[in-house]
Amino acid sequence: MENNNQCQTQTSTQIVERYEQEVASSSLGCANLWSFLALQPSDSVLDLGCGQGQTAYKMAQRLDETGSVVGLDLTPAMIEEAKKKYIHPQLEFKVGDMHNLPFMDRCFDVITSNCVINHSLQKDKVYAELFRVLKNGGYFLVGDVVSVDELPKEVSQDPAKVAACWGGAIPENQLLQQIHSVGFKSVDILSSRQYNKEGFALCSIIMKGVKE
């Protein structure tokens, strides 16, 4: 466990360094979540890995005065950019780590994330946090990258490749096992597209999990 924590710390440093260089990028996601996102006007929403905040802002525009959106990102430079570019009464931005979400239990109706959780070497811990902060009946909608086969250690333990949004990918069945293990009973793959990266077969997927 200590080795995993050390590797994750190194990876997190690489992630921050990478995204500090990409603050001007309008979108860094790997999937289009909008076709599957059904927001109610009063929903409380968490956008995990919000980047410069464009998606969080668009979601806030769909809510009424009883709804809210929080955009959370590990990179302070991204959050500073988001706060400058996107201002809305139902929207706030915070710096935070997805492994230890700075929120109370059962406070969100919806959690969205686009090509972020693959960065984690402790995905079960991330999904346990999602389960904790979701209300009963709430759901996550996640776009992410999985591998067709298990990636070799020289890839999966390379902080630079993990920070590049593919080295941390694990096989779909392994990811689903981890998600189920933390309490999500209903998880559906809504779309899947296979592609190659440096000779390895990967898939861009969108999945939805409900906290029953």
Stockholm file with secondary structure:
# STOCKHOLM 1.0

chainA/1-212         MENNNQCQTQTSTQIVERYEQEVASSSLGCANLWSFLALQPSDSVLDLGCGQGQTAYKMAQRLDETGSVVGLDLTPAMIEEAKKKYIHPQLEFKVGDMHNLPFMDRCFDVITSNCVINHSLQKDKVYAELFRVLKNGGYFLVGDVVSVDELPKEVSQDPAKVAACWGGAIPENQLLQQIHSVGFKSVDILSSRQYNKEGFALCSIIMKGVKE
#=GR chainA/1-212 SS CHHHHHHHHHHHHHHHHHHHTTTTCSCCCSSCCGGGCCCCTTCEEEEETCTTSHHHHHHHTTSCTTCEEEEEESCHHHHHHHHHHCCCTTEEEEECBTTBCSSCTTCEEEEEEESCGGGCSCHHHHHHHHHHHEEEEEEEEEEEEEESSCCCHHHHTCHHHHHTTSTTCCBHHHHHHHHHHTTCCEEEEEEEEEEEETTEEEEEEEEEEECC
#=GC SS_cons         CHHHHHHHHHHHHHHHHHHHTTTTCSCCCSSCCGGGCCCCTTCEEEEETCTTSHHHHHHHTTSCTTCEEEEEESCHHHHHHHHHHCCCTTEEEEECBTTBCSSCTTCEEEEEEESCGGGCSCHHHHHHHHHHHEEEEEEEEEEEEEESSCCCHHHHTCHHHHHTTSTTCCBHHHHHHHHHHTTCCEEEEEEEEEEEETTEEEEEEEEEEECC
//
